[in-house]
Amino acid sequence: MATSVEIVPLGPGLAAEIRGVTLADITNDDAVYSAVRAAFEEHSVLVFRGQEVDGDSQLAFSRRFGPAEVTKVGSLGTGTHFVILTTIGPDGKVVPEDHRYARRNLANQLWHTDSSFKSVPALTSVLSARTIPATGGETEFASTRLAFERLDPALQKKLENSFAWHHYGHSRGKIGPDLATGDELAALPPVCWRMVWKNPVNGRSALYLASHAYAVEGMERKAGEKWIEELTAMATAPGTTYEHKWRAGDVVMWDNRATMHRGRPWPGSEPRYMVRTTISATAADGVESVRPPPRLAAE
């Protein structure tokens, strides 16, 4: 391999910086892609510094890992392959704190896994920094793989045979009852997924949790939601996460099968503009027919 891939671990058992290559190298060179893909399976979160990235190069890089999602109704970027995460309004100014853009950013500050509320879940998300605040606005990651491995074997076994319901309206409702639009709710009915997924490459299992998860199949509604909250708190305990401090030119990708993440606050007067592409999971990524016969009433 002519281009040398250097892998530098960053966090407590998750996250690594990839040095010596560009997104274009990974897109165009099979050997470089294979090395980076192996690092992705191992470290779950990959950081690329100093990248020159635009929409075309980000999408081409993302598609190296699988099929690109089409952005859902109600988001900035609807109908494209890009999700725009910003507090900059159409007039070029920072929106007020009660604006929908700002309130959606509050929802992203809940621990979550991208697209768990969709009928086709996500393998990976790729986020590029275009405009970042001088302070704050970090993205924090937790390894649900390491969280699962810390559990008692009996609880692991129970979770392997458990299913949780996910709904976009549930997470948005934590911020405000009107944050999810009627069109979004109609397009995104509740879905049910296993609470543990196994990586087909290395055989390691991970919890599959998110702020979108609102109930556990076969449990009373409040008890199931409490269990989800307890597992989330355990998985994100202090000292177990990696917090990425953004620099201009950063691109970060993460494994939605094996991590949760959340945005961190920043001064409301400072602009932030990020672009995300999301790659759908396929059967080769460990997706299977995971829905049990639905016994729990949809939210």
C-alpha positions, 0 to 999 in steps of 0.5 A: 500500500503506497499510502501509509495509514496511521491509527492513533487511539484517542479515547477509553477503548473507543475512537482513533484518529486516522493520519496519513490519508485523505478522504479521497485516498480512502474513496479511490484506493481499495487497500487504504479503504480496507485499512480504514474499514478495519479501524472502523470495525475496531475503534467505532469512532474515526477522526480525520483532521485537516480535510478539504471537504465539500458535498461531493467529496463527503458523499463519495467517501460515505458511499464507500461504506454503503448506500446513502440515506435520503434525508427525511421530511422535515429536516434541512436537506430533505430529499438530498443525501445531506442533513444540515445541522445549523443555527444559521438562519436563511438571512445568514444570522444566528437564529434565536434560542426558541427557533426550530433550528436551535430547538432541534439542536437541543434534541441532538444533545440527548444521547442517541443513535442515528436512524434507530427510528427508521425501518432501515437503521444506520451503519455509519454517520459522517459529520464534517465541520464547516463553521464551528463556535470558538467554544463548546459544541463538542460531540461526545461518544459512548461505546455501547459495545464496551458497556455491554461487556461490562454487564453481568453475564446473566443480564447480557443474556437477558438483553440478547433476547430483548427488543425495544421500540423506537420513535422519532416523536418520543425523543423530540417530545422531550424538548417540546410537544410540537418539535416533531411535525405531523409529516415527520410522525406520519412518515416515521411510525414506531419500529422495534429493534433488538437491544443487542447487535453483534458485529459480524466482523469481530463477533463483539456485541453492543447495546442498541440504545437511543433517546428514541427508545421508549419501551421494551417489548413484553414489559409495562411501558414505564418499567421498560422506559426506566430500564432503557434510561438506566442502561443509557446512564450506565453506558455513558458513565463519567470516564467512559466516553470520548469527547471530540473538540472540533477544529476546522477541517475535521471529519468524524465518522462513527458506528451507529451499531456500537455507539451513542453520541450527543452534541454539547452546548455552545454559546447561543450567539455563536454560529455552527454549521455541520453537514452529515451524511448517513449510510444505511446498514445492510445484511452484511453489517449485521442487520437481520429480521429482528422485529418480534411479533408486535405485542406492545401498542405503538406510541 
